[in-house]
Amino acid sequence: MVKQDSLLTKIAFLGISFVLTSAYAINGALPQMTEALHISSTEAQVLATTPSITVTIFVLLSSFIAAKLGDKNTIILGVTLVGIAGMIPFFTDSYVIILVSRTVLGAGFGIFNSLAVSMIAVMYNGKTRSSMLGYRAAAEQVGQAVLTLLAGLLLAFGWHATFLVYLIAFPILFLFIKRVPDTSEMTPLKTETTDSKQVEEVTRISPLVLVLTLFAAFLVIDYMAIQLSFPFMAADLKGDGYNTSPILSAMLIAATIGGVTYGWFMAKFGRFTLQIGLVLMAISNFLVAFSNGNFGMLILGVLLIGFPLQLISPFIFNQLPKLAPLARQSLVTSIILIGFNVGVFIEPIVVAAFAKLIGHGGGSAASSAYATIPYLGSVLLIIAIITVITNRKQEK
């Protein structure tokens, strides 16, 4: 019987998160595809964004699929779809077939997205769970960076070759099948507790799951506000030709460090990891908002934002075993993931509406961001204060 706490099993499980964010790895090939397939730039962009639509749909459906197939088989199905559908454009010049394959690719990601998180709650506990949640978040960031780079290198052989990047799904799938046990085959682990009191078994889904979902949406709105506004801010200071890609890539590195160190933060600071993350995000907001033409200060704020986000997002998922039964972890994880995805989708609408509300509507993207980002930072500080007060009441 395979033990889930072995190093190779952990690597095999984290592998599925490594490939989870590869939907946009082929975006560098879109200009070549536009010319080769004789399509418009809008049609090409649809190929890039289509997976995100089906990801959201199948994140909702994944818990029901898992109830029928089991957690492990559901992940196997999802990763298989990613590998097969991802590679189909390598063999065809048909826009319709490529579009369908990208749709199926998104479905594959959606099928195992929530399970990549929720199975950690089933497989591990205590400090190990915290560390695995952080490593999983880091694996996503590293996977996005590595696979995007690999796809760019393959582009030298033509746009078709870019899609060979999805071959990575098959060795990951093989290792997962061999090393990760099904939930029914898992060996019992010693319970790790930090409190003298035993945690009571959770029998129903807590309403706090909805609160965390809204919180997740707000976090992503703040993160995307900085990420999407930075190119416009940089253009205002350095000119339209300034290349922001290296700095945006460095954001991924900072986010990776946040994920890798999450377990350490939890061991050192416990529940106050949340407040540390919120304060650091607020500092990032204020550095960006008040940079006032200081490009170094602007870059520092931009680079900082990813680190605390990857402290807070694993923290959110780490709370779910206390808020829902283990059998419902896939469902509540899906709900939280929808919060993150909705936050990404509505960010431009929210920022534009708030800019208009405070009298900065109709301005440039940079000016709107400078006006709204400090307010978002203030909300982060307010949330940090509220959660500190809540923690103290719980301790009493």
N, C-alpha and C positions, 0 to 999 in steps of 0.2 A: 504494500500500500504506500502510495506517494505521500510524503508529509508536506503540508502546505507551507511550513516554516523553513524549508530548505532554501538555500540561496538560489539554486537553479530554478526552482518553482517560482520564486519571487521575480526573477528575471523574465521567465516565460510569461508570467501574468502582466508585467509592466510592458512587455512587447506590444500588446494590443493597444495600449495608449500611445506608444511610439508612432503607430501608423494612423491614429485616430484623426489627426489634424492635417492629413495629406491631401484633402480635397482641392486646396488652392495651390498645391505644389507645381502644377502645370501652367499657372497663369502667365509665365514668361513666354509660353509658346503661342499665346492668343494672337499677337500680330501676324505671325507666320501662318496660322490657321485661317485668319481673316482673308489673307491673300490667296492661299492655296485652295480653299474651299469656295471662294468667291461669295463670301457672306459679308454682311455689314458688321461694323464694330459692336453694335448693339447685340446682334445675334451671337457674336463671339463671347461677349460678356455674359450672356444668358448661360453659356456652357460653364462659366465659372461659378455663377450664383445658384444654378439649379440644385446642386447637391444640398445646399443649406435648407431648401424648402422641404425636401423629403427627409432630411435629418430630423427636423422638428416633428414631422408627422410620425415617423417611426420611433422616435424617442417616447412618444405617447403610447404607441402600440407595443413597445418592447416588453413591458411587464406582463402583458397578456400572452405574448408569444412565449416568454420564459415559463409561464404557468403551464403551457402545453408541452414544451420541448425540454424544459429544464435549463438552468443557467448556463452550463457549459455548452450544451448543444446549440443554444441560442447564439452564444458568442462565436462558435464555430461557423454557424450559418452566416452571421454578419461579416466575419473576416473573409470567408469564401466569396461572398458577393463582392466585397471590395477588391479582392485579387482578380476575379474574372471580369467584372464590369469595368474596373479601372484600366485593364489592358485592351479592351475591345477597340478603342480608337487607334491602336497601333496597326490594326489590320484593315481599316476601312477609311474611305474618303467621303462617306455619306454623312451629311450633317444630322439627318434624322436619327440614324443609328447611334451616332456619337451622343446626341442629346438624350436618347433613351438610356444609353449606358451610364451617363452622368447621373441620371435620375435614379437608376438602380444603385449606383455607387453611394449616393446619399442615403438610400434606404439601408444599405449595409452598415454604414457608420451609425445610423440612428438605432439599428437593432441592438448593437452592443455598447453604445455610448454610456447609458446609465449603468449597465452591468459592470463596466470597467471600473466604476466607483463603488457600486453597492456590494459587489462580491467581496470587496476588502473588508466590509463590516461583518460579513459572514465568516470569512477565512481567518481574520485576525482580531486582536483586541489590545487595549492598553497602548503602551508606547509603540509596539510594533504596528498597530493600526495607524497611529499618527504618522509614523515614518513612511509607511507605504502610501498613504494619501499624499504626502508631500512628494515622494519619489514619482508617483503617478502624474502629478501636475507637472513636474520637471520633465518627465518622459514626453509629454505632449509638446512642450516648448522645444526640446531637443529634436524631436521627430520632425516638427514643422521646419526648423532651421536646416537640418541635415537633408531631408527629402526635397526641400525647395532648391538647395544647392545642387543636389544630385540631378534633379530634373533640368536645371540650368546647364549642367555639363553635358547631359544627353542631348540637349537642344542643338549642339554642334553637329549632330548626325541627322538633323531634320526634326520637324515637329512631331512626327509619329513616334520617334524614339523616346520623346519625353515621357510618354505614357508607360514605358517600361519600368518607371519608378515604382509602379504598383506590384511588381514582382516580389518586392520585399514582404508582401502579405503572406506569401506561401511558406517561407522558412519560419516566420513568426507563428503561423497557424500550426505547422508541424511541431514546433517546440511546445506550444500551448497544449495541443492534444496529448503529447507524451508526458508532460510534466505537471499540468494543473489538474487536480482531482475534481470530480463532480462534487457538488455540495453534499450528496448522500454518502460520499466516500471519504470525507474529511476526517482526520484524526482530531479528537478533542484536545484543545490547547489549555494550558493552565490559565486561569483567569487572573489578569493583572489589574489590581485595584490600587488607587491612591488614597481612598477613603476607608475608614474603619467600617463604615456601613456598607452593606451589600446593596447593589443597585437592584431595585425591584424590576421584575419582568414587565416589559411594556406590552400592553394588550390592544391598544388602539392608536390611531394616528393623531398626533397632537395638532391643534390649530396653529401652533408656532411654526409648523412647516410652511404655511401660507406667508407668515411674517418673514421667514428666511428667504422665500421665493421673491418677495418684493425687494428685500434687502439685496439679493443677488442681482436683480435687474438694475437697481440703483448703482451698485458697484461697477457694473459693466458700462453703464451710461457715462459715469465719471471717467473710467479708463479710456473708453473710445473717444470721448470729447477731447482728451489730450492727444491721443494717438492720431486721430484724423485731422486735428487742427494744426499739429506741428508742421507739416509741410507748408501750409499757408503762412504760418508765423515765420518759418525759416526763409521763405521766399520774400517776405516783407523786409527782412533784415539783410539777406545775402543775395537777393536777386532771384528771378524766376528759374535760372538754370541750376540752382543749388541742388545737389543730390542728397536727399535725406535718408536713402536706403540703408547706408551703414549704421546710422544712429538708430533707426527703427529696428534693425537686426540686433543691435546691442541691447535694445529693450527686452528681446527674447532671452538673451543671456542673463540679464538681471532677474527676469522672471524665473528662469531656471534655478538660479541661486536661491530665490525665495522658496521654491518647492523643495529643493534638496535640504535646506536648513529648517524646514517647518517642524520636523520631528524634534530637533534640538530646542527650538523655541518653545514647543509644548512641554518638553521635559524641564526646561528652565523656568518658564513663566506661566505655564498652565493656561487657565482661561483668560489671562491677561494678554495672551498672544493676539487676541482679537483687537484689543485696544491699541496695542503696539502697531498692528497693521493699519488701523484706521488713522492713527496720528501720522504715520509715515505717508499714507496716501494724501492726507490733508496738507502736509508739508510740501509734497510734490505739486499739489494744486497751487499753493501760494508761491512756490518758486517760479512756476510757469506764468502765473497771472501777474506777478509783480516784477518780472525780469526787466521790463522797461528798456528794451533794446540791448540788454546784457545777454549776449548769445551763450556764453558759458553757463550762466545761471539758468537759462531756458533749457539747455541740453541736460543739465543736472536734474532738473525737475522732470523732464521727459524720461530719462534713464531710470529714475527712482520709481516711477509709478508701477512698473511691472512687479517689482520685488514684493511690496506689501500685498498686492492683489493675490499673489501665490502663497501668502501666509493666511489670508482670510478665506479664500475659496476652499482649501482643504479643511480649515477649521469648521466651516459650515457643514461640509459632508461628514465630518467627525461627530457632529451633534446628532445626526439622524438615527443612530441606534438607540438613543435615549428618547426619541420622539415618535418612533413607529416600531412595530414588531419586525423581527428579522425577515419574516416571510413577505413583508411589505416594503422592504428596503429598495427594491428595484423601482417600485411605483413612486415612492417619495423622492428618490434620487432623480427620476425622470421629471418630476414636478420642479425641482430645483434647477435642473438643466434647462428646462423651458424658460424659467426666469432669466437665466443668463442669456439665452438666445433671443428672447423678446427684448431684453435690454439693448443688445446690439442693433436690433431692427429699428427700435423707436428712438435711439439716441439722436439722430439728426432732427427728428420732429420735436423732441423734448427740448433740446438746446435752442433750436430756432424759436420755439414758442416762448421759452423763458427769456431769451434775448429781447423779444418783442415786448414782453411784459415789463421789463425793466428799462425800456426805452432805447434799446440798441438793435431793434429789428431793422432789416434792410441794409445793414452795414456789411463789410467784408467778413469772410469766414474767420479771419484772424481777430478782427475787432470784436466780433460776437463772442469768440472763445475767451479773449482777455476779460470781457465783461462778466461772463457766466461762470467761469471756472472757480473764482474765489468763493462764490456762493455755494458751489458744490463742495468745496473744501470745508466751508463752515458747517454744512450739514453733516459731513463726516465727523467733525469734532463734537457736534451735538450728540450724534449717535454714540460716540465713544464715551461721553459723559454719562449718558443714560444707561449704557450697559455696565459701567463701573458701579453706578448706584444700584442697579438690579443685582449685580454680583454680591454686593455687601448685604443686601436684604436677604438673599438666598443663604449666605453664610450664617446669618443670625437665626 
